[in-house]
Each structure stands twice: as C-alpha cells, then as structure tokens.
C-alpha cells in the first residue's frame, strides 16, 4: 500500500472519528476543531513509525508541536488585529503569518536541529 493511499484511509477514518466526537459537544463549531488537522498529524505519525521507526516519529512530533506553538501565537495576533484594529480578515492573516513562521522555524532551530 502506498503512502498516499494509507494517508487517505487513516486520515479519513480519523477525520470521521474526530468529527463525530466534535459533533457531540456544544457549540457544534468544535467539529471543525477536531477535524482534519489532528487526523493528518496522526496519519503522518503512524506512517513515520511504521516506515522510519519511533525515533524519527518523535522528531516529527516535536516539529508538529513547534508549529502548534506558532499557530497559537498567530491566532492570538489575528484575533487582536481583527478586534482592536478592525483590519479585514485577509490583511490580519497576511500580517500575522510571518509570526507563525518565525516562531515555528525559530523553535525548530533552537530545540530540534
């Protein structure tokens, strides 16, 4: 089975499971939160473990955590730009994107390289 087919199957199953869990909670917008991103991460980690071993998968997991920290800071900045400064969504996201990349790659360079 090729990696692409495995990712589709694993990702599809996990997306369905997360969407079901997300649909059980109020507000139902949590379904999107539990949707694609966790399932893609789990599919990638499952393939990394099966193909390259646990040590490599651990490195992948730490890289995902660095990206998540960057996403968290990006989300806070976008929220502030939208709320306080009344920027359009496009301008706010474009202005905040460098923070996400700098944080994720900075953490990678400091801790994971």
Secondary structure, 3 states (H helix, E strand, C coil): CCHHHHHHHHHHHHHHHHHHHHHHCCCCCHHHHCCHHHHHHHHHHHHHHHHHCHHHHHHHHHHHHHHHHHHHHHHHHHHHHHHCCCCCHHHHHHHHHHHHHHHHHHHHHHHHC
